[in-house]
Amino acid sequence: MNNQRSIAYFSMEIGLEASIPTYSGGLGVLAGDTIRAAADLNVPMVAVTLLHRKGYFYQRLDANGWQREEPVEWVVEDFLEEMPQRTSVTLEGRTVQLRSWRYEVNGVGGFKVPVYFLDTDLPENSEWDRTLTHFLYGGDQYYRLCQEVILGIGGVRMLRALGYKNIERFHMNEGHASLLTLELLDEEAKKAGGKSITQEDIEAVRAKCVFTTHTPVPAGHDKFPLKLVDQVLGRREVFDMKEIFCCDDLLNMTYLALNLSHYINGVAKKHAEVSKLMFAGYTIDAITNGVHIATWAAKPFQELYDRYIPGWRQDNFSLRYALSIPKQEIWEAHTRAKKRLIFYVNRETNIGMDVDVLTIGFARRATLYKRGDLLFQDIERLKSISLKAGLFQVIYAGKAHPQDQGGKELIRRIFQAKEALRRDVKVVYLENYDMELGKMMTSGVDLWLNTPQPPLEASGTSGMKAAINGIPSLSVLDGWWIEGYIEGITGWSIGENGRGMGESGDRSQDASSLYDKLERVIIPLFYHDRDRFLDVMRHSIALNGSFFNTHRMMQEYVLKAYFR
């Protein structure tokens, strides 16, 4: 069976279920959805990630909105099966032993995709080495480089130990795993009987590798000083082959993946254009992200689709027939999902939100470029809209990275706005955003808000999850929304399209556009023309839900990257 697996998918984080807290946000959740789609479509894939025993932290917000982090305790054995095989990597000249834990993702037709979690927490390793797979995006550069050696080099070695000998393609989901190319180069050199890496070895490895870049934000591209690389890896090849491994005298994980992949893609059409400007000279295609519909459709909508579109789990494109579902039944399904969310919010926060009031949702990783506080640019204008156009309430969620002070400040500013609006607009910020809460929010609000600073939103997938639950988006034209929006049909745009690299997006103009759409279009539609609002809900499902899914995305990878 192992020899029949021909695609190896590597990701630093994979979101499989809320109870396995080994993901921080979009990248990991996308990885989980990708694997689920591969299982549904019988794609012969195996996936590799790190265990993250301490989870991606438990978030506590104090009364002022300041975030505190605590480790998440989860019992690995309750979810994963330990594998008997062992392998090792060398760090600073010492041997670090690795084991793996297996999780199986079951497709809709019974096909299984195994996911292996790498773990260094073994008694034969030193206390320090045992912690190397504990924390997602934790520690300093030294810790991160050690983790990336374990993921890339250790991941390939573990697959070989597990019996996966005939893998044709190695897919790097972002640059964290790109040291796998070094292990593949070693394998090729050994196969050829040579001691040093040749151009033929490079070409052979390039033919095997696929790379997906996910962000135009510099912090998303790992770079390590060569002195640190020499200390940890001790590999002269990195210095001898600088044109492959290095950029500006740093080991640049993105450039390493770019140089050693036969197929490279961004995650939306706009993002591919931005990536071509960032990485001049490389051929970069676009495969727009998607979401796994059967995972993110709320139960009331699953039941609705089962009644009207049988087979939708196997054929996501058939959601286009949602246009024939009676509007009243869409509203009833939506109301059930909304009641569940509002009940949860009121139970957790005692804020007293009303199920009949227009509810806006915003849930993203809390970081500055996502501009979660754009809605509060003009508090007085918001009060006026609530008074004159109609009541609305807002639900927020999202974690800031422990080292992202700007992101933490952003949450605090939302708390201040919440207090300033207390008498006019109910605003709540929910703690511990995870897959479960994400599903509840993207199915339970009436409008999905997204306000990134263009062109920094590579794709975004939360609005796609909303769409499959009939929730239209009000979003800045960036990432996937450039492809998904039809004004007044699938949702509404904020600001203007087509800003170039380096242009930040005018906050006040974007806020003004947001307020105008709310006051003059969306709120009147919601309260006074429900039939027309339901048209937008149906088109969100039929046009966006049927296309922006991981079944379509996986079919593109198969045709363009895996088997060509």
SETI-648318 format. One record per atom (N, C-alpha, C): x, z, y. Coordinates in pm, whole numbers, plus 50000, padded with zeros to 5 digits. Layout:
# SETI-648318
XZY/...
//
This chain:
# SETI-648318
500845000049879/500005000050000/500885000050125/501925008450128/502785009250246/503434995950279/503774988350174/504424975450196/503484965150257/502164968150255/501214958750313/501014960950462/501614971650516/501464974450659/502484966250737/502014957950829/502964949250896/503094951851046/502254960851103/502344964251245/502614979251257/503684982951329/503954997051357/503724999451506/502845008751537/502445011551676/503025025051717/503885025051818/504575037151863/504045041552000/503675054252012/503215059452140/503595074152152/504095078152268/504475092152289/503285101452274/502095096452306/500875104652292/499775096252231/498965102552146/497805095852085/496635105652085/495535101452148/494335109752151/493405106152037/493355114651936/492535111851818/491225119751821/491295132351859/490085140451876/490435152051970/489415157552034/489645168052134/490355180152074/490125182651946/490725194451881/492205192651849/492715180351864/494155177851844/494725174551981/495205184552056/495535182652198/496915176552220/497125164752162/498455158352169/498445146552265/497565147052366/497455136152462/497215142252600/497645135152704/497455140452840/496375132852915/496135120452878/495155112752953/495055098552905/494985089153001/494675075252972/495535068652866/496865070652874/497775064052779/497475068252636/497295081352616/497045086452481/495665082952429/494675083452518/493305080152476/493225065252442/493875056952521/493935042552490/494585040452353/495675047752325/496355046352196/495405049852082/494645060652098/493675064251994/492615053651975/492105048152087/491095037652079/491655024952015/492935022052044/493595010351985/493645011651833/494005023351786/494125025751642/492745025251576/491735030751644/490375030151588/489905015651576/490225007451676/489834993251670/490574986051558/491864989351539/492634983251430/492004986551295/491534999151281/490885003251156/489574995551136/488804993951244/487524986551234/487754972051195/488844966051247/489094951751229/490054948651114/490374959051033/491264957350917/492644952050955/493144955951072/494504951951113/495494961151040/496474955350970/497384963550886/498394971250969/497954982251029/498754989851125/499095003651071/500225008851116/500605022851097/501065027751234/500755040251269/501095045251402/502035057251394/502865058851497/503855069651502/503805076351639/503825089651639/503835097351763/504555110651738/504585119351839/505175132751823/504055143051807/504405154451749/503385164251711/502835172451828/503675175951925/503245184152040/502495196651995/503205205351925/502615217451869/501965226351975/502525226552095/501975235152201/500865228152280/500555215952237/499465208652301/499765204752444/498835197152503/498935194452647/498085204952712/498615213752782/498215226952828/496705229652846/496405242652839/495085247852872/495085250253023/494105244653092/494075245253239/493165256553287/493715264953376/492905274953445/492975272353595/491815272253661/491775270453806/491265283353869/492045288953964/491605301354029/490545298154135/490095308354206/488995306654302/489345296954414/490645295154441/491085285954546/491405271954492/491265270154362/491535257154302/492985255154262/493765265954256/495165264154215/495255264354063/495955254354008/496035252653863/497115261253801/496765267953691/497735275153607/497675268953468/498825268553401/498885262353267/499205272753161/498575271253046/498895279452929/499035270252808/499915273852712/500025265652591/498685265352517/498415254152450/497205253052368/497605255952224/497015266152167/497305269352027/496335261551938/496875253651847/496015246651750/496695247351614/495895247851511/496425249651376/496625235751314/497885231651307/498235218151263/497655215251125/497775224851036/497355222850896/495855220450882/495075224550983/493615222450976/493245207750996/494165199951054/493825186251090/494725175751022/495955179750990/496945170050942/497495174050807/497965164050733/498555166450601/500075164750610/500805175150569/502265174250573/502765164750464/503675155950502/504265146550407/505575152250353/505905149550226/507115155550167/508425148950214/508365136650263/509595129350299/510265135650421/511595134950422/512385140050535/513355129250581/513655129550710/514735121150763/515415129050873/516345122850945/517055130351049/517525120851159/517835126751274/518515119551383/519735127851423/520645121351494/521825128451543/521705130151694/521785142751738/521755146051880/523005154051914/523795149052008/525055155752048/525955158451926/525895149451829/526755150851712/526195159751602/525085166451627/524505175051523/523295168251460/523045171551335/521925165551261/520665173751285/519595166951324/518295173351344/517325167551242/516785176251157/515875171951050/514465169551104/513805159451046/512435156051085/511515155650964/510285160150987/509225157750888/508075150950961/507065146850886/505905140650950/504615146350891/503575145350972/502235149550932/501315137450944/500435135850848/499605123750841/498155126750882/497605117250957/496185117350993/495665103350964/494485102250907/493935089050877/492745085950967/492805074451031/491685069551111/490885059951024/489595062851006/488745054750919/487955044651001/488065032050964/487325021551033/485885020950988/485095013351061/483665012551034/483385006850895/484314998650842/484114993050708/484895000350601/485505011750636/486255019650537/487755017450535/488255007650612/489705005250620/490355016950694/491535021050647/492195032850705/493495028950774/493755035150890/495045033750958/495685047550964/496865049250901/497535062250905/498295064351035/498265076751085/499035080551203/499995091651159/501285089951189/502285100051151/502805107251276/502705120451272/503165129051380/504535134751342/505565131751421/506925136451392/507095150851441/507835158651361/507945173051385/509355177851353/509985184951449/511335190651424/511285205551394/510085211351390/509965225951372/510175229551225/511445228751185/511845231351046/512905242251043/512895250850940/513845262150936/515305257850936/515615245850886/517015241450883/517545237151020/516645235551118/517065232251254/517285244751338/518105243551443/518345254951533/517045258151609/516995269951668/515805274051743/515455263851851/516485259051923/516255249252030/515715236151974/516345231251867/515915218451810/514495219251754/514105230951711/512745232551656/511675230451764/512055232151891/511065230751999/510965216452053/511795207452001/511895194152063/510615185752052/509765188951958/508485181551949/507305190351991/507575201152064/506515210552103/505685205852221/506365200852327/505685198852455/505625184052495/504415179452529/504235165752578/504685165252724/505625156152754/506155154452890/506655167652948/507255175752864/507765188652911/509275188052933/509805199152984/511245200552994/511905191553098/513245190953090/514035183153184/514405169653122/515305162353188/515705149153138/516355150053000/517135160452979/517805162352850/516765163552738/515765171952761/514695174152663/513955161052637/513645153752746/512895141252732/513695130752655/514995129852684/515815119952612/515885123452464/516035136152433/516045140352291/514725136552225/513615138752295/512305135152239/512215120052214/512775112352305/512645097752291/513555092252181/514655099352154/515485096052037/514685098751909/513985110051907/513205113851789/512065103751767/511355100251875/510235090951862/510705077051819/511705071551888/512135057851861/512975056451737/514135063051736/515055062051621/514485069551501/514055082051525/513485090051416/512225083951359/511415077551447/510165071451400/510405060051303/511385051251334/511695040251242/512235045851109/513125055751120/513695061550996/512615068250912/511655074850976/510585081350901/509715070950832/509405060150901/508605049550836/509325044250712/510645042250723/511405037550606/511345047850494/511495060650529/511445071350427/510085071850359/509035068450435/507675068750381/507355056350299/508265046650299/508085034750216/507605022350290/507575022850423/507165011150502/508385002150524/508584992950433/509794984650435/509594970950501/508334966250504/508104952350544/507354950950676/507654959550771/506974958750900/507484946550977/506554938351021/506924925951093/506974927851244/506154936951297/506084938951442/506114953851476/506884957251576/506944970851630/506384970351772/505254977051794/504574976651923/504884989551998/505564988352112/505894999852196/504835001452304/504055012052294/503025015052393/503675023052505/504175015952606/505005021452713/506445023452665/507365026252756/508795025852725/509365037852652/508565048352630/509105060552569/509725058152431/509205048252359/509665045852221/510735035152212/511275030452326/512085018152318/513435019952251/513855032252223/515095033952144/514905029551999/513665026751960/513465021251825/514225008051811/514435001151924/515174988451919/516624990551875/517195001951912/518585004951872/518665006851721/517685013751664/517655015651519/517445002251447/516604993851503/516384980551442/517644971951452/518374973051563/519654965851577/520644970351471/520684983551449/521564988951344/521184983451207/519884982851180/519424977551052/519844962951034/519684955151140/520064940951133/521564939251110/522354947251183/523824946351169/524234950051027/523604960350974/523914964850838/523544954150735/522374948050757/521894937450668/522894925750666/523454922750785/524394911550796/525794915450752/525974928350721/527284932950675/528294934850786/527834934650910/528754936251023/528784950551073/529844954051144/529964967451200/529464967951344/529454956551411/529004956251549/527764947351560/527014949451669/525764942151690/526074928351748/525474918051689/525714904251733/524494898651807/524674887051865/523564880351932/522464876951832/522844873651709/521844870651605/520994883051576/521634894851575/520904907351554/519894909651668/520344907051790/519474908751907/518254899751896/518474887151859/517364877651847/516404881751737/516944886851628/516104891251515/515214903051556/515804912451632/515044924151678/513994919951780/514384911051870/513444906451973/512214900151908/512404892951803/511274886351734/510304896551674/510794908851651/509954919051587/509204927851687/509604927551815/509104937751908/508094932552009/507134941252039/506074938852136/506084950752232/505924947952362/505984958752460/504804957852557/504104969052573/503024970052671/503454979752780/503534974752903/503834983453017/502524987653082/502455000153125/501165005753166/501075010053311/502165009753385/502055015553519/503015009153618/502555006753741/503465002753848/504095014853918/503705027053879/504215039153945/505615042253892/506635043553980/508025045553934/508195057153836/507445068053855/507585079653767/507225076553622/506505065553603/506095061853468/507165054453390/508325051853452/509395044353386/510615053453370/510875057453246/511945067053221/513325060953239/514195068353310/515595064153331/516485076153305/517615073753240/518525084753207/519945081353250/520675090853312/522075088453349/522925085453225/523885076353239/524695072253124/525525083753068/525895092953155/526655104653107/525805112753009/524535114553042/523615121852953/523385114052824/523255100852835/523055092452717/524245093452623/525445093152681/526665094352600/526715107952531/526315118352604/526305131952549/525325133152432/524135127752447/523095129352345/523255119452231/523425106552266/523475096052165/524865093652109/525865093952200/527245091052158/527415077152103/526675067552159/526705053852108/527375044752210/528515038952174/529255030452266/528515017452296/527605013552204/526875000952224/526125000852357/525655012552398/524895013452522/525785009052640/527065012352631/528005008652738/528514994352719/528684990452593/529214977052565/528184966152591/526904969752583/525834959752600/524934963852717/525574966052830/524834970952947/523724961552991/523924948552968/522904939053013/521594940852935/521674946952817/520484949552736/519914963452765/520794973252774/520364987152778/520194992852918/520884987453016/520994994553143/520474986653261/520144994053365/519774988253494/520224998153600/521024993553697/521565002353802/522315014253743/523125011453637/523935021853573/523115033553519/521905030653476/521055040453408/520535033953280/520325042153177/519575037253061/518115036853104/517595024853121/516225023053168/515365018853049/514465027953009/513695025652886/512765013552899/512295011053020/511424999353040/512224986453025/513404985753088/514214973653077/514714971552935/514984982252863/515404980952723/514284974252642/513054978752664/511914972752594/511684958252639/511814955752769/511654942152821/512674932552760/513924937252749/515014928752700/514934925852551/514254934552477/514254933052332/512854930852273/511964924952353/510614921852303/510324906952319/509684901252219/509334886952228/508024885052303/507234895852312/505964895152383/505804907652468/505474905652597/505334916652692/504004914852763/503274925652782/502014924352855/501744936252945/501044933153055/500424943353137/499014945653087/498314955453146/497034959853089/495814955753171/496004946353262/494924939753335/495544927653402/494734918153444/495294906053505/496074909453632/495504917853717/496194921953840/497494929353807/497444938153706/498634945753669/499744936653618/499404926053546/500424916653501/501094909853621/500294906453723/500874900453845/501834910253913/501404922753926/502244933053989/503524935153907/503394935153774/504554937253686/505564925853698/505054913653717/505964902253734/506784903653862/506184909453966/506924911954090/507934923154070/507554933353993/508464944653967/509634940553878/509334932253778/510344928553677/510534913353679/511124908753786/511314894353804/512154888553691/511774876753647/512554869953543/512024871953402/511034880753386/510444882953254/509064876353247/508744870953131/507414865253110/506484876553069/505514879453154/504604890753129/503174885553126/502534887253013/501164882752993/500214894153031/498914891653023/497914902053050/496974903152931/496834915352881/495734918652789/495034930752850/493854928452904/493154939352973/492714949852872/492914962352909/492534973552821/491054973352788/490714981552691/489314983452654/489124997652605/487915000952562/487625013952504/486915011752370/486995021652283/486375020552151/484905024652164/484035014752156/482625017052191/481965027752104/482195027251973/481525036951884/481965051251913/483165052851968/483655066252003/483025071152133/482875062352232/482515066752367/481035065052400/480275058252316/478825057452340/478205070952303/477455076852394/476795089652368/475715087852261/475375098752196/474435098052083/473115090952120/472495094052235/471245087052268/471435071852278/472605067352325/472845052952335/473205046952199/473895054652117/474145049751981/472825047251909/471885056651923/470585055151858/469815043151915/469915041252047/469265029952113/469835016652062/471175015852055/471815003552007/471495001051859/471415011951781/471055010451639/469675003951625/468765007451716/467395002051710/467344987451753/468034984151861/467884970851921/469014961051891/470204966351860/471354957351837/472064961551707/471404960451592/472064964551467/473364956751448/474384963851401/475674957451381/476594958251502/476174965351607/476984966151730/478334972951706/478404981951607/479684988751580/480724978851526/480274969251445/481174959051392/481424947951493/480394944551571/480474933351664/480164938351805/481204942851874/481024948352009/480454938152106/480764925252084/480264914952174/478734914352175/478114919252068/476654918552061/475974927852163/476734936452228/476144944752334/475584936252448/475964923552453/475364914852557/473854914252543/473334917052423/471884916952402/471204929152463/471984938052525/471384949752591/470414945552701/470554933252751/469634928352855/468194927852805/468014927752672/466644927252617/466094941052582/466914951552600/466404965152571/465464969152685/464264974152654/463334978352760/463984988552854/463774986452983/464424994953084/464065009653065/462785012153032/462345026053019/463115033152908/463455025952802/464185032352693/465645035152732/466205026252815/467555029052867/467515041552953/466485042653037/466385054453123/466185067153041/465405066352935/465175078152850/466475082552782/467235072852731/468525076252668/469465082352772/469485076452890/470345081552998/469945095853035/468645098353045/468165111653084/468585122152982/468535118552854/468975128052751/470455131452767/471275121152791/472715123452810/472975131452937/472215128553041/472405135553170/472005150253159/470905152953090/470465166953073/471525175153002/472175168952902/473225176052828/474375179752921/474795170253006/475895172853099/475495183453202/474335182053263/473915191553368/473755205553310/473235206453187/473125219553121/474505225753103/475465217553059/476845222353039/477445227153172/477285219053276/477835222553408/477245235653458/475945237053448/475295249153499/475665261453416/475815259653287/476205270853200/477635275453232/478535265553257/479945268753281/480195274053422/479415269453520/479755272453660/478665279853737/477455280353683/476335286953751/476035280753888/476275267753902/476095261354033/474665256954058/473885255153953/472475251453970/472265236954006/472955227853936/472735213653960/471375209353904/470805198853965/469455194253933/469525180753862/468855179553749/468915167353669/468285155353740/467435157853840/466775146853911/467565141754031/468675148254063/469485144254179/470555134254137/470795124054220/471855114254194/473175121654171/473785119254056/475005126354018/476165116654008/477235119854083/478435111554087/479525118354004/480225110553923/481305116053840/482655110553879/483665119153875/485055114953898/485925123353806/486565117053710/487435124553618/488655116253587/489795120153637/491065113253618/492165123753612/493355119353571/494515128053589/494665130653739/494855143253775/494955146753917/496355143653968/496475132154034/497745128254094/497435120454222/498385120454316/498075115954452/497535101654460/498135092254381/497725078354401/496295075554354/495725084654274/494335082754230/493345087254338/493845094054442/493075097654562/491725104054530/491755114354448/490515121154410/489785127454527/490485129354640/489855135754756/489365125554859/489425112554828/489005102454926/487535104354967/486715108654874/485295110854901/485105120655017/486075129755036/485915140455136/486665137655266/486955125055291/487675121155413/486905125655538/485585124955531/484745128455646/483595137255597/483795150255604/482825159955553/481485158755626/481555156855757/480315156155836/479495143855798/480195132755770/479485120555729/478765122955595/479425130055505/478795132955376/477535141455393/477635151255482/476465159755509/475315151255565/475655142155655/474645133455716/473995124355611/474815118755519/474275110055413/473295117855326/473665129955291/472815138355206/471485141155276/471545143455407/470355146955484/469445134755504/470055123155536/469255111555577/468925102055461/469905099555373/469685089555267/469075095655141/469515107655107/469015114154986/470065123254925/469605132854847/470515142654787/471425136154683/472645141254675/473545137454565/474425149354533/474975149554413/475865160254368/477035153954294/478175161054292/479415154954243/480075163854138/480475157854027/481175165153921/482585159453907/483585168153920/484995164453907/485585170953782/486635164653729/487465170853626/488805163553624/489815170053570/491125163753557/492245173953574/493315171953497/494475180753502/495595174253585/496335182553657/497565177853721/498725181153627/499715172053618/500905175053539/501525187953593/502005196953502/502565209753548/503615208653658/504355197553661/505395196153764/504945187753883/503685183653886/503165175253993/502505183954100/503315188354196/502785197154300/501745190054386/501975177054411/501015169354488/499655168754420/499675167154287/498435166954210/497715180354215/498475191154212/497875204454220/497255206754358/497955202154461/497415203154597/496125195254611/496065183954544/494865175554547/493655183254494/493825190054382/492735198154326/492325208854426/493315215054490/493025225754587/492215220254705/492555208054750/491815202054862/490365199054823/490155195054698/488785192754652/488005205954652/488665216754615/488015230054620/487635233754763/488515230654858/488215233654999/487015225555046/486965212755007/485835204155043/484545209354979/484665213654856/483515219054783/482895230754860/483765239254914/483315250854991/482675246455123/483305236655189/482795231755318/481425225155303/481155219455185/479895212255162/478835220855092/479155233455071/478375242154983/476855241355007/476455240855135/475025241355166/474345227655160/475145217055158/474575203655169/474745195155043/475905196154979/476205188054860/476825197254755/476235197454637/476825205654529/477995197954466/479155204454467/480365198554408/480935208554309/481335203654192/481925212554092/483175206054034/484155214254002/485385209253938/485485216353803/485325208753695/485335214553561/486765215853508/487055226953442/488375229153384/488525221953251/489795219853213/490145215153078/489475202053038/489695192153123/489225178653093/489865173852963/489045169952866/489555164552739/488605153452694/488825148352574/488005137152526/486525140852518/486235152952476/484845157152461/484135157752596/484795164152694/484225165052828/484165151152892/485185142952865/485195129252916/483985121352869/483655122852741/482495115852686/481195120952750/481115134052769/479915139952828/479725135152972/480855134053046/480765129853187/480485114953201/481185106553123/481005092053139/479655087253085/478925095953019/477585092152974/476495099553051/476865110253123/475855119053181/475675118153332/476615111853404/476425110253548/475595097553574/475235095353700/474485083253736/475375072453794/476555076553844/477455067153912/478875071653888/479755062153849/481155065453823/481995061253944/482725070854000/483525068554121/484995067254084/485655057354145/487085055154118/487745050354247/488775057554294/489315055054427/490835053754432/491485046554339/492945045954340/493495038554461/494775040854486/495465033654593/496015020654537/495495009154580/495964996454525/497424993954563/498234987854478/497894982154347/498354991154232/498205004354247/498835013754153/497995016754030/496735012454030/495895014353912/496175002853815/496925005553710/497274994653618/496024988753556/495184997553499/493924992853441/492825002853470/492945014953414/491845024453419/490865021353308/490395031553239/489425029153131/488185038053143/488205048153231/487055057153238/485785049653280/485925040053372/484765032153414/484205023453302/485085019453208/484635011753091/483775020753001/484195033352986/483425042752904/482055045052967/482045046053100/480775047653171/479865035553146/480455023553153/479665011153139/478925010353007/479565014552898/478885013552767/477725023452755/477685033152849/476555042452856/475615039052971/475755026653021/474855022053127/475135027753264/476325033353284/476665039453414/477455029553498/476905025153612/477655015853697/478785022953771/479765015153814/480915020353889/480805017254037/481305026454117/481605024154259/483105026054268/483845014954282/485295015754264/486055006654359/487255011354393/488235003054462/488564991054373/488774979554435/489084967454358/490554967454317/490804973654204/492134974254145/491964975653995/493044972853920/492974974253775/491874965653715/491184971053614/490184963453540/488974959753626/488684967453731/487454965553807/487434952153880/488624946753913/488684933353973/488034923253878/488234925253747/487654916153648/486214919853612/485854932553627/484564937353575/483434937953674/483774937753806/482684939753901/482004926653940/480714926953946/479914916754014/479044924854110/479294923254239/478684931854339/477164932454323/476664944754308/475224946854296/474654943454160/475494938454068/475034934853933/475584944553829/476914946853830/477514956553737/477964969353809/477834969453940/478284980854019/478634976354159/479524984054225/479804981354365/481294983454395/481784976154493/483204977054529/483404985954651/484594991554659/485024999254777/486184991554840/486134989554972/487254983155040/487354968355005/488544962955030/488734948555011/489764945754905/489584934454838/490474930254729/491734923654786/492764922954701/493894914254730/495014920554810/495044933654822/496194939554891/497444937354809/498544935054876/499794931954804/500594944254772/501714942054704/502634952854671/503104959554800/503204972654797/503734979954910/502684983355014/501484977355004/500424980755097/499624992155040/499495002655116/498985015055060/497465015255049/496765006755122/495315008255125/494965018155234/494135014255327/493795022655440/492755032955398/493135045555401/492235056155354/490925056255432/491055055655565/489835056955646/488905044955625/489495032955611/488665021055585/487995022055448/488765026255346/488195027555211/487095038255209/487335049555278/486325060255283/485075055255353/485245047855461/484105042555536/483285033055449/483985024455374/483305015255282/482535022955176/483165033355122/482535041755020/481235047755075/481315053555195/480155060055255/479035049855282/479405037955331/478405027655359/477655023555233/478405021555124/477765017454997/476815028454947/477265040854957/476425052054912/475145052754995/475325052755127/474195055255218/473205043655222/473735031355226/472865019855253/472405012555127/473145014455017/472825006654896/472445015454778/473375024054736/473215030754607/472135041554609/472195050554708/471205061454713/469785055954731/469565046354824/468205040654835/467745033954705/468655027054636/468315020454510/467905030754405/468675041454396/468435051654293/467075058454313/466755061754437/465515069354462/464295060454487/464485048454543/463335040654590/463145027254519/464105023354436/463955010754362/464585012554224/464015021854148/464565025654018/464665013553924/463685004553934/463674992653849/464954984453871/465334982753996/466544975154031/467804982753987/467784995954001/468925004053956/469105002453805/467995001853733/468054999953588/468584986153552/468344976153636/468944963053615/470474964053616/471004971653712/472454973453721/472964980953597/472224990853552/472614998253432/472684988853311/471654980453295/471634971153180/472784961053186/473064956153306/474164946553319/475524953153296/475634965953329/476884973053300/477184972753150/476144974853071/476314974552924/476574960352877/475694951152920/475704937552864/476934929552906/477364930853031/478504923053079/479824930453059/479874943153098/481154950453090/481364957252955/480314963652902/480444970152772/480804960452662/480224948552667/480434938752559/481834932552564/482514933652679/483834927252693/484984937352701/484824947852780/485954957052802/486004967652693/486274962952571/486344971852455/487604968652375/487994978052289/489244976352215/489114966452100/487904962852059/487774952151958/488274939052017/487784935652138/488274923552205/489774924652234/490194936252281/491604938352313/492494936652190/492094942652078/492884941851955/492934927451905/491834920051916/491854906051875/492864898051958/492994901452086/493984894652170/495404898052125/495654910652092/496994914452042/497314907151912/496334906351824/496544899551696/496924884851719/496184878251807/496404863951829/497664861051912/497934869452012/499024866452105/500354872852067/500304884552004/501524892451989/501904895551845/500934898651759/501264903851626/501584892851525/500764882551520/500884872951410/501154858751457/501794857351572/502104843651615/503584840751592/
//
